[in-house]
Amino acid sequence: MLVLKPAPLAKIWGDKALLDYGCDDIDGMIGEACTVCADPKCSSLIVSLTPPITLAEYYRMHADQFGWTGPFPLTITIVSAREDLSLQVHPDREKAKELEGLEDGKEESWVFLRAGAPIVAGTKCRKEEIPMLIAENRWEEIYARMAIEDHDYVHVRPGTLHAISAGSLVYEIMQSNDVTYRFYDYDRTDSQGNKRQLHLSKALACLNTELAAEKTRFEEGRVYEAERYRISSRRIEGKTEIENPEEVFACITVLEGSFLWNGISVFKGYSVILFPKEKAGISGRAVLMTAYAKP
């Protein structure tokens, strides 16, 4: 088993709330705690090894231990939003190959640990109307919002216009393909007065105005299936065992509380990776989210 400490990722819309989710402090605001991430730019740190190394390094050397072929398939973060996030579109498999030469697109899901303002969850106009609305700066006539409550689960298929909104605290799981097309950013500027780059041409190429984010209640013990991953949560108290009966690795993230394994404290915001068919005895009180990649 590997114990992962999250890597903090600075975002202009972030805050300091993720210091309570295992992140070290950094200059600027923290938008994401990258708790299971093998991207070298923000890789989780394996603190159960001496000396610690990143998950990116470990997977490069020992990919055969994970029961998976190809690049590391998932990225899991805790997102804390002081402000609205930019509106984005992710490509599906076909568009990722056409636009970027990649083999896969990007599907993602959110579990709202704390709900904020209504999220962006699709469009409310026809696709052919969008260029005119952009030219006339009528952005609010393009995107549709959806009210959210604590413990809602939202599934975002590739091609869906989407954005997390201010006040939200979210468990986010996605395919690790790092392709995001920024559609709109509320004309915000950074500390140097520069607006963040938009990717309108590619975003519009991928946008499917027939799609909307799908919302349901998130309940402990229930399995939530997406096309490329599945998740479920459980609550533990006292001494117990966590087990991975599958042929592929499991990612287990601590959403509340903490537990102890082999003398190592696994705090809120940390994750562990259980290798295929692995078991581990733990003790503590925690809410755990388990995720599996699907081919």
C-alpha positions in Angstrom: 0.0 0.0 0.0 1.1 3.5 -0.8 0.2 6.5 1.4 -0.1 9.7 -0.6 0.1 13.3 0.7 -1.7 15.8 -1.6 0.2 18.4 -3.6 -1.2 21.9 -3.4 -2.0 23.6 -6.7 -2.3 27.4 -6.8 -5.3 28.9 -8.4 -6.5 32.6 -8.6 -10.0 31.4 -7.4 -8.7 29.4 -4.4 -8.3 30.0 -0.7 -6.5 28.5 2.3 -9.2 25.9 3.2 -7.1 23.1 1.8 -4.5 23.5 4.5 -7.0 21.3 6.4 -6.9 18.7 3.7 -3.2 17.8 4.0 -1.7 20.6 1.8 1.4 22.4 2.8 1.1 26.2 2.6 2.3 28.0 -0.6 2.5 31.5 -1.9 -0.9 32.5 -3.2 -4.2 30.7 -2.9 -4.7 27.0 -3.1 -7.4 25.8 -5.4 -6.7 22.1 -5.5 -5.3 19.4 -3.3 -4.0 16.9 -5.8 -4.4 13.8 -3.6 -4.1 11.1 -6.4 -2.1 12.6 -9.2 0.8 11.3 -11.4 1.2 14.5 -13.4 4.9 15.6 -12.8 3.7 19.2 -12.4 1.6 18.5 -9.3 2.2 14.9 -8.3 1.1 13.5 -5.0 4.0 12.5 -2.7 4.3 8.9 -1.4 5.1 9.5 2.3 5.1 5.8 3.2 8.4 5.3 1.4 11.9 6.4 2.6 12.8 8.7 1.2 9.5 9.9 -0.1 9.1 10.1 -3.9 6.3 11.3 -6.1 3.6 9.1 -7.5 4.7 10.1 -11.0 8.2 8.8 -10.3 6.9 5.6 -8.7 4.5 4.8 -11.5 7.2 5.3 -14.1 9.4 2.7 -12.4 6.7 0.3 -11.2 3.7 0.5 -13.5 3.5 -3.2 -13.6 2.3 -3.3 -9.9 -0.9 -1.4 -10.6 -2.7 -3.8 -12.9 -3.0 -1.1 -15.5 -1.6 -0.7 -19.0 -0.7 2.8 -20.3 -0.4 6.2 -18.6 -1.8 6.6 -15.0 -5.5 6.8 -15.7 -7.0 9.0 -12.9 -6.6 12.3 -11.2 -8.3 12.9 -7.9 -8.4 16.3 -6.2 -10.2 18.2 -3.5 -11.3 21.6 -4.9 -12.0 24.6 -2.7 -13.4 27.6 -4.6 -13.4 31.1 -3.1 -14.6 32.4 -6.5 -16.3 30.9 -9.5 -14.1 28.7 -11.7 -13.8 29.4 -15.4 -16.3 27.7 -17.8 -14.6 24.8 -19.5 -15.2 22.0 -22.1 -13.3 18.7 -22.3 -13.0 16.7 -25.5 -14.3 13.3 -26.0 -12.1 10.5 -27.4 -12.7 11.5 -31.0 -12.0 15.2 -30.5 -9.0 14.5 -28.3 -7.4 12.5 -31.1 -8.4 15.1 -33.8 -7.3 18.2 -31.9 -4.4 17.0 -29.8 -3.3 13.6 -31.2 -4.3 11.9 -27.9 -5.9 8.5 -27.4 -8.6 9.5 -24.9 -10.8 12.4 -23.8 -11.7 13.6 -20.4 -14.7 12.6 -18.2 -15.1 13.9 -14.7 -17.4 13.8 -11.7 -17.9 15.9 -8.5 -19.1 15.1 -5.0 -20.0 18.2 -3.2 -18.7 18.1 0.4 -20.0 21.6 0.7 -22.3 23.2 -1.8 -21.8 26.8 -3.0 -23.5 28.9 -5.6 -25.3 27.2 -8.5 -22.8 25.5 -10.9 -22.6 25.8 -14.6 -24.1 22.6 -16.0 -24.6 23.0 -19.7 -26.0 25.6 -22.2 -29.4 27.3 -22.7 -29.0 28.3 -26.4 -28.4 26.7 -29.7 -24.8 26.2 -30.8 -25.2 28.3 -33.9 -26.2 31.3 -31.6 -23.0 31.2 -29.6 -20.7 33.2 -31.8 -23.1 36.1 -32.0 -23.7 36.0 -28.2 -19.9 36.0 -27.6 -19.4 38.9 -30.1 -22.1 40.9 -28.2 -20.6 40.0 -24.8 -23.9 38.3 -23.8 -22.2 35.4 -22.0 -24.9 34.8 -19.5 -27.3 33.9 -22.3 -25.1 31.0 -23.2 -24.6 29.0 -20.0 -27.2 27.3 -17.8 -26.8 27.0 -14.0 -27.9 24.2 -11.6 -28.6 24.5 -7.9 -26.5 22.2 -5.7 -26.8 20.8 -2.2 -24.3 19.2 0.1 -23.6 15.6 -0.9 -24.8 15.9 -4.4 -23.0 13.9 -7.1 -22.6 15.5 -10.5 -21.3 13.7 -13.6 -19.8 15.7 -16.4 -19.5 14.0 -19.8 -17.0 15.2 -22.4 -18.4 18.0 -24.5 -20.5 19.5 -21.6 -20.0 23.2 -20.7 -19.3 23.2 -16.9 -17.9 25.0 -14.0 -17.7 24.7 -10.2 -19.0 27.9 -8.4 -17.9 30.0 -5.5 -18.2 28.5 -2.0 -17.9 24.9 -3.1 -15.7 22.2 -1.6 -15.6 19.2 -3.9 -14.1 15.8 -4.3 -13.3 15.7 -8.0 -12.3 12.6 -10.1 -11.4 12.8 -13.7 -9.4 11.0 -16.4 -5.8 12.1 -16.1 -5.7 13.5 -19.7 -4.6 17.1 -19.1 -6.8 18.7 -21.8 -9.1 21.5 -20.8 -10.5 24.2 -23.1 -11.3 27.4 -21.2 -14.5 28.9 -22.7 -15.1 31.9 -20.4 -13.4 33.4 -17.3 -15.5 36.4 -16.3 -12.8 38.7 -17.7 -10.7 38.2 -14.6 -7.1 39.3 -14.5 -4.1 38.0 -12.6 -1.8 40.0 -10.3 -0.1 41.5 -13.4 -3.4 42.5 -14.9 -3.5 39.9 -17.5 -6.5 37.9 -18.5 -6.2 34.2 -18.6 -6.1 32.6 -22.1 -9.3 31.3 -23.6 -9.5 28.4 -26.0 -12.7 29.3 -27.8 -12.0 27.6 -31.1 -11.3 24.2 -29.6 -13.9 24.6 -26.9 -16.6 25.3 -29.6 -15.3 22.4 -31.6 -15.9 20.1 -28.6 -19.0 21.6 -27.2 -22.2 19.6 -27.4 -25.2 21.9 -26.5 -27.4 18.8 -26.1 -25.5 17.7 -23.1 -26.0 18.8 -19.5 -24.3 17.8 -16.2 -26.3 15.1 -14.4 -27.0 15.4 -10.7 -28.1 12.8 -8.1 -27.7 12.4 -4.4 -24.5 10.8 -3.1 -25.1 8.1 -0.5 -22.6 6.0 1.5 -22.3 2.5 0.3 -23.8 3.1 -3.2 -21.6 2.6 -6.2 -21.6 5.4 -8.8 -20.5 4.2 -12.3 -19.1 6.5 -15.0 -17.8 5.3 -18.3 -14.1 5.4 -17.2 -14.2 5.0 -13.4 -16.5 4.2 -10.5 -16.6 5.5 -6.9 -18.2 4.6 -3.6 -17.8 5.7 0.0 -17.8 3.9 3.4 -17.4 4.9 7.1 -14.9 3.2 9.3 -14.6 3.1 13.1 -12.0 1.3 15.2 -9.9 -1.5 13.9 -10.9 -2.8 10.5 -9.5 -4.0 7.1 -9.5 -2.3 3.7 -9.3 -4.6 0.8 -9.0 -4.4 -3.0 -10.5 -7.5 -4.5 -10.0 -6.2 -8.1 -7.4 -6.8 -10.7 -6.6 -3.1 -10.9 -5.4 -0.7 -8.2 -7.8 1.1 -5.9 -7.5 4.8 -4.8 -8.9 5.5 -1.3 -9.2 9.1 -0.2 -9.9 10.3 3.4 -12.8 12.8 3.2 -13.3 13.0 7.0 -11.3 11.9 10.0 -8.1 9.9 9.8 -6.7 6.4 10.3 -3.4 4.7 11.2 -1.7 2.1 9.1 1.7 0.5 9.9 2.5 3.4 12.3 1.7 6.0 9.6 -1.1 8.5 10.1 -3.3 9.0 7.1 -5.1 12.4 7.5 -8.1 14.0 5.9 -7.2 14.8 2.3 -4.6 12.1 2.1 -5.1 9.0 -0.1 -3.8 5.5 -0.3 -3.3 3.2 -3.2 -4.1 -0.5 -2.7 -2.5 -2.7 -5.3 -4.6 -5.5 -6.9 -5.8 -8.1 -4.4 -4.1 -6.3 -1.5 -5.5 -6.0 2.0 -4.4 -3.8 4.9 -5.3 -3.6 8.6 -6.1 0.0 9.8 -7.6 1.7 12.8 -9.3 5.0 13.2 -12.5 6.9 12.4 -12.9 8.2 8.9 -15.1 8.5 5.8 -13.3 6.9 2.8 -13.9 7.4 -0.9 -12.8 4.5 -3.1 -12.2 4.9 -6.8 -11.3 2.5 -9.6 -10.3 3.2 -13.1 -12.2 1.4 -15.9 -10.6 0.5 -19.3 
